Amino acid sequence: MPNKTISLRIDGELVTAPEGQTILEAARANGKQIPTLCYLKGLSAVGACRVCMVELAGADRLLPACTTPIQEGMSIKTSSAKLLLYRKMAVELLLVERNHICSACVSNGHCELQSMAQSLGITHVRYSYNNPRLPVDMTHDRFVLDHNRCILCTRCVRVCAELEGANVWEVASRGIHSRIVSDLKDNWGQAKNCTGCGKCVQACPTGALAEKGFSVHEMVKQSDSVTRLALQRAGQMKGAR
């Protein structure tokens, strides 16, 4: 049975979308672009980066578009001075939390965080840099994990669990001490569950996960290939039912 069609307004325009979609899915299906960092089509949504926040008429707080389901009669605003300020703040906090030195990064020019900062007009940050002393794990034969570039979007965690089924990655600790870890905090090279598929590397929006052998500016991620695989697998599972 097809899903019920829901009517709502996005930026004043009346649109329709199938019941069960999120605000983000409905917006993009109707040509409305909402910025995201942690979202990757085909994977589960977690609302980690808070960049996709939108305004809902009648609500006293902003809502994450990627995890909020649409409802009949909603009136959503995806762009405003308030949202721009909030998104700038969210990205600035990501920039100061780790050590994002673009000039020395393999993903310079091909980084979603960098592109997001540029699109929001961020030329400097208003907060003090944390400058943490974070390690770089080079124990894997083919790949590198640089905690200095990680934004804890958990794309790697989800793609490994949901597509590869290996469950190598997880987030350990809390708050500012949170880190992506493999297996039980083993070095990546000693992670017995890792299949070496590289899906986590391609899904990573920054230079946190990269292939060895690439220099500055050279690492181009293929996140669209991860999306295609996820959608293909979702279609096969739906057909199997």
Secondary structure by P-SEA (a helix, b strand, c coil): cccbbbbbbcccbbbbbcccccaaaaaaaacbbbbbccccccccccccccccccccccccccccccccccccbbbbbcccaaaaaaaaaaaaaaaacccccccccccccccaaaaaaaaaccccccccccccccccccccccbbbbcccccccaaaaaaaaccccccccccccccccbbbbccccccccccccccccccccccccccccccccccccccccaaaaaaaaaaaaaaaaaaac
